Amino acid sequence: MAVVLSSGILANGATSGVSLKHPRVGIEDLYRDGTVTASSEVTGHPKENAVDGLDWDWWEPTGVPAWIQVDAGSAQAVTYMGIAAHDLGTQGCSVTPQYSSDGSTWSDATSAHSPSDDTPIMFLFEEVSARYWRLYISGGSAPQLAVVQVGKSLDFQRALYQGHSPLPLSRQTDVRPNRAEGGARLGRSIIRRGVATSVQFQNLKADWVRSELDPFIKLARTYAFFFAWRPTTYPDEVGWVWVNGDIVPENSGPADRMSVSFDVQGIANG
C-alpha cells in the first residue's frame, strides 16, 4: 500500500487548501466514462478489464513499456490516480501517471514509482487540467492490472484521530477449521482475506456536506474507491475499498454542522 506524493504538492500543499494529514478519497474516474485505449493486450485480458471496477479480471499488455489511456473528451481537473489488484511489484515494473493536451506529447504528473509489493497505490499531485490521461508502465515484465482510476480526489474537511483503525491493521479473515474424525485439530484453511474498518467524521460544515460529500455518497452506492486516511503521516496506509449500504449524514449541534460515519471493506493487503 502506498500514497505517492508529488514534490510539488509536498512543497506547496494541496491545491484545495486542505491539509495532507486529512483523508483523501479517489472515486471520481475519467476512465469510467471516457474513451479508453491501450498499448497492447493479451487475448482474453483486454483493456476494459482494468476500468470495469472489478478486481477479479485484469488487463495484461503483451510487453513493456505499456500504457492504458483515457480521452476524457475535454480538459478535466485531476488530482489523483489509483491502482489496485495488480502484480506490478512482483513483475518489477515502474509506473507513472501522465497527462497530455493532444494525446501525443506527454508530461509526468509525478515522478515514476517502483512499488515493492502488489498492494494498492494512490498518486496525489497538484491539480492539473488535461483532456488525455494515462498510466505509463516501464521496466520489468508485462504485469496484470485489474483496477486503474483517475480523477479529482475528495479532500476531507476534518482529520481522523482516535477511534480509527487503519486499513492495514484491520484484517478480516474467514477460516475453516480442519479436524480429524476423532476431533484432532489438523490446522485450518483460509477461505477469504480482506480488510475492513469504520470511518467517522464530526463537525463537518453542512454546505460542504451538500456540495462536496454528497456527490461521493451517490457514487459510493455503486463504485469502489481509494482511501488514504493520512497521506503524509502514514503513506503506506491506503486501500481500495467499498461500502455495503447508503452513507447517511446527520445534523450535529446548533452551528449548522453535520456528522457522518460509514463502514468500508476492501481487498487484502497482507
N, C-alpha and C positions, 0 to 999 in steps of 0.2 A: 504494500500500500504506500502511495507516495503522493504528496502535493508538490508540484514543481512550480516554483515562483520565478517569474522573470526578474532580471536585475532591475528593470525599470519600475516594476510595481513595488519592489523592496525599497528602492531609493525614494520614490515619490509617494508611496502609499496608494491605496486603491482609488480608482477613478471615481467611485461612488462616494468617497469620503468616509466609508465605514472601515473601522479598524480590521486589520488582517488577523486579529485574535477573535473575531466574530465568525460564526459559521458561514460557509459558502455552500450553496446548493446549485447543482447543474442539472436542470430538467428541460429547459428550452433547447431545441435541437433542430438546426437547419437541415441536417441530413434527412430528417423525418419528412419534410415537405419539398425539398429541393430535388434537382436532377443529379443523380449520383453516377460517377464513372470511376473506373479503377485501372491501374496499370496493366493488370492481368488477373486471371482467376483460374483455379484448378477446376476441372469438371466436377460438378456436384457440390462445389463450395463457392457460389457466386457472391459478388459484392453485396447483393441485397441482404445476405445473412448478417452482415456487420451493422446494418441500420434498421433491422426489424424489431429491435427492442427485446430480443430473446437471447438467452445466454447459452443455449444448448446447440445452436447451429452457428457456423462460422464461415467467414471469407478466408480463402487461402490463395495468395498470389503464387504464380509459378516460380518466382525467384525474387531476389532483391538486387538493387533498390526497387521499392514498390511504393505505391500511394493509392489512397482512396479519397476521392474529391467530391465536393458538392458545389453546384451552381445554384445560389440562392435566388437568382433572378434579378436582384438589385442589391445594392450595398446594405449590409446589415451590421449592427453593432455587436461585437463579440468580446467576451472576457474570459472564456474557459473552453477547454477541450477535455473530454474524459475518455478513458479506455478501460474496458473490463473484459473478463473472461478471455484471456489471451495467453500465449506462451512466449512472449517477447523476451523475457528474461532467460528462459530455457534455451531459446534459439540464439541468444547473444546479439540481439538487434538494438539499434538506437532509433528513437522516434522524435519527430519534430512537428509541431503544429505550424502550418504555413498559410499565408493568405495572398491574394492577388486581385488586381482590379480588372485584368484582361484574360486570366486563365492561362497565361504563358510565362509571365515574369513573376517569380515568387519571392516573398520575404518571410523570414522566420518570426513567429510571434514570441518564441522563447528560444533559448539555446537547446541543442539536442540533449536528450535524456536517454541514458542507457540503464534500464531497470535491472536490478539484481535478482528479481523474482517475478512471478506471474500474477501479482495482486493488482487491484485497481490503481489507476493513475489519473490524477486530475491536474491539468495545467491551468494556472491562473496568471493572467497578464493584463496590462493596461488595455483599456477599451480601444479596439481597432474596428473601423468600419470598412468592409470589403465585400464584394459580391462572391468571390470564389474562396473556398477554404479546403484544405486537405491535410491529412495525416501522412507524413513522409517517413518511410521506413528504410533504414540503411544498415549495412553490416550484417554479419551472422548468416543464418539460413532463413528460408521462407517461413514466416510464422503463421499461426492460426489466430484469427481475431473475430470475436463474436459481438462486441459492443464498441461503437465509437459514436460520440456525441459532441456537438459544438454549438455554442450559443452564448447568450448573456446570462451570467450567474445571478442568483438571488443572494444578496448580501444582507444578512440579518441585522436588525437594529440592536439587538441585545446579544451578549455573550452567554455561553453556557458555563456554569460553575459547579457547585456542589450538587450531588444527586444524579449527575450524568455519568453513565457507564460508556466509555469509549468503545467503538465497534471491535477493535482487535482483542479487547479483553472481555467481550460479551459473546463468547462462543455458544452455539446451540447445536448439540449433538444428539441424534436419535440412535439408540443402540438396541441390539437384540442379544440377550444373554444366551450363551450356548451351554447346555448341560448334558451329561451322560444319562443313560437310562436310570442309573442308580442315584442320580441327583448331583454327582460331582461337577464342579464348575470347570468348563472347558474353554473359558475365555468368553469373548463377546464379539459380535460383528457390528461395525459401524454402518448404519443404513443411510444416514444423511447427515451432512455437516453444513453449518451456516453461521451467521451472526445475527443478533437481534438486540435492540436497545430502545429506550424511550427518550423522547426529546420534549423539553418543557421550556416555554418562554413566558415571562411575566412582563407587565407594564409596556406592552407594545402600543404605539400610537394608533388610534383607531383608523385614522386616514391612511396610514401606511399599510395596515392590515387589508383595507379595502382595495388600495391601488396596487400594492406590490405582492402581498402574501396570497390574496385570493386567486390571482391567475395561476400561481403554483399549486394551490389546493385543487383547482379544477383539473390541471394536468396530472396531478398525482393520483387521481382516480383511475387513470389508465396507464401511466408510464412510470418506469423506474427512474431513479435519479442518482447522481453523485452527491455525496455528503461529506464535507470536511468540517469537523466541529471546531478546530482551532488551528488554522493553516500554518501560522508562523511558529507557534509553540510546539505543536505536535504534527509535523508534516507527514509523518508515516501513518497517520490515523485517518484514512479516508476510505469510504466504501461505496459500492454500487448497491442501492437498496430500494425497497418499495414499501408501500403501506397496504394494508388489507381492509381498509374501511375509510369512510369520509373523515376528513380533518375538520373539526368544528371549533372555531374561536368563540370566546365568550367575554362579555363585559367584565371588567375587574376594576373596581374603585370609581370614585366620582370624577376623576380628571380626564375622562374620555380615553381611557386605557382599556386594552384587551389582553387576554392571556390565551395561550394555545398549547396543547400537548398532543403528541401522536407517537405511535409505536412504529418502528421500522424493522425490517429483516432483510438480509442480503446474502450474497454468495460467500462461501467460506474463504478465509484468507489466512489460514494457518492453524 
